[in-house]
Amino acid sequence: MLIPIITICKEPDSVPPYVLDRMLACGEIHAFERSSGWVIVGRDPIRSARASYHGLERRRSVSFRM
């Protein structure tokens, strides 16, 4: 599946999702299209790379004791 984008140079293009992630990280995209419409980078919210979580681990629990 290709995602329509507009580059920083205002050139239209289409890229696969893994390329979109790389281009977003490098600041090479002005806008891209979602199913809900166009997203303008820097104006509209986009997900970012996940940072490491440094808090208490709550998902794992010990179900037995020795």
C-alpha positions, 0 to 999 in steps of 0.5 A: 500500500502506498501513501500519498505524500507531499515533500518539503519541496512541494512535490507529490509522491507516494511511498510505502509506510516504512519509507514514510516513517523514515522520511518523517524522522528526517524532516523530508515530508510536508504532508501525507494523506490518512484515511481521515484526510491530509495531515500537515507535518508540524500542524497536525498531530502525528505519532512519533517514535516511542521513547523508552519507558523508565517507570515501574513495570506494571504489565508483568506480575509474578504469579507464584513465589518460591 
